[in-house]
């Protein structure tokens, strides 16, 4: 170590021991993102005086084609042995410049990014400070870069099978696209049959085509597809491995019905005396202990809910076994675990509606005729509990006045969710239109904050709703309560500037769309990123919308954020395309900047194994030495920090490199 | 017997005397003591109506500072005092609010010795004494009394500072009534506005607001209303004078007093309009 670091003219690099490699530094202006705060000429001048710097250049947009050409040409012409690009975060353009270096014949892992944008030019308006900091960032990066060793990327084989989690319309679409391209898909669904929430819907906006009619061809195709292994009533227990080579442990819940023997005749469903809160019917009717979600279920086989079955809880009854003509009932059934090996995973875990009981002033649970949007879908659906006739829950009468409440828990950071649920404006308009189709003399009133119609045909559909005589009232609903057999709604009419009290026979709440809690739990288990509300986070909000930061995991549907059916289907196909693009390769490459063990020093204490979040380090019990599985290692460096003997290091981020950087600063 | 520093506030010395008296006597029966803090001053509630935020803060800060010299808990009863003291206490002790907190403390001579937790009497019963113990002390249960618990706007709002119960559908007073043997009715207007101070200059508005509350309680089959706010009690009771067949409006401490066996003369029933004693007798409770 040497040198006076005050004037920026000295480096800490020990020139006595080894020759300093020739370093090229390329400073990007990023338009005015960097150059607006960092004084580029000063940086160039200071960096130019650092030892080892063979060439310093700047360009307005280094990531552009001419910018990359500048780097390539310079590597060749100036015989560069290391490259530093001072620009934006390495998450954006590290790959870009490493590829450029590789094209010019330099080992890509000897090219480093000095990020002078996110934590430098963007966080201050003080030009002198920004300039000084940018110089220091480049100087410290230099200390590490000169130590960078040439590395070769690791390649791994790909198991060209995919796992799709969730068989709503998103999972179905992704599975079909992958299967139709000729690859095997394991499709896992936690419910007894597939179709998800779309199977609950009546008609769909903005075309009013029947949800069942457009969904069932897909569910049937999925059930019969030779490339799709359908596992219903199953959940993901554990995922291990890495992109291209995942091992998945799936828990198939006890069904108490042998699917091979059962013919789906439905006799058991008629005879079962058990009672069950029907998730599918949103509590509007009670289901049986042995049940299937709908008559068109795929697979069309019932399962027994062990929590309410009289035989399984009390040892009494057993009627289903008695009436079953094929002897398919298996009271001794138990959960089974199945192992599957796949190369890619599509997470299509979907949504739920916010529990409206959280909205204390809306009377949910206290007033029976206040229901949520999905329950109203069941009332409208021809296969629903009322066969499509609109009857209110309390007394079965056709409601003559229905108030629809938009943004019930959406755009509400105090008692609900701060975001817009995106689909409610349109489905409320649809529900009001369908209500008027069913009850011709009925009056539908929609209380809204504002109506958002950004979609093909949406604004026209909204116009159709207003033309149909549906009353739109701008203002938030403050309170809903029961008076006699009526429901009272306190709202405001902000256009007229007055408080209003509406009398209704029934109220439908467009409750907020939330990430499915089971999906949130799964994301936590898989350690894939979720946002503050539990929605899975995409790798880049604009440019990588269906990938995640965990290689090999892809996103489809409402698990990533609220969206309507067309958008869900488009995203599912996009996720499938990403999986197929991966399957188009023969091998996958993996960054070689991983942990490595010096076996001479390692004593096999196992600190590294306990620290590793990716199960990439294991201690070989025979030799008492840590072994790194480079394909699993994400290069986080935690094990290197934990290692008490210093045997564990991180390639190109060795302790020496880190200390050099710290010393230089 | 656990002793708590107690802040009664101005109204409990005047209009709402029975709220205060029953609270102190019932506390002794239940097993804790309310020790009135010395030389307390206005809680600051009335300054909420002024545009000067500081005036509304300094009064409570002094009260809290004085209470901090006695202990780390301060019990209140009036919904308005409770609201103001708790909100100011929240501002004083909230992490990240140190600068404002220090500034506020400079306005009073008394030293703020430690964070003071402001507790409503109902919180003491629920969390410090416990429902089981309260139930054991209810020697004369309010059997058969159907009662609507009316919290008003101040008891549990805003939710950030007064988070001990649901701001839209609070439960604590219903729970107490159940513990005392009464039957809390469903009630949609638990936390609606009673009309507040509008009773002074817009009696029509206050009357309409209170009327809705009374009508809803009656519609759900309530025979009486309980409240913890002197202003709510005043407005609802006033309406009772004006309306035929309106329900008697008690302070919750009065019904607590009945249940723990206070004598009729200790319940301050002279405060309530109509014939509250007759009503309680008709229900077999006195």
Interface residues (C-beta under 8 A of the other chain):
Chain A: X359 X360 X361 X363 X366 X414 X415 X479 X481 X482 X483 X484
Chain B: X159 X166 X167 X168 X169 X186 X188 X189 X192 X216 X219
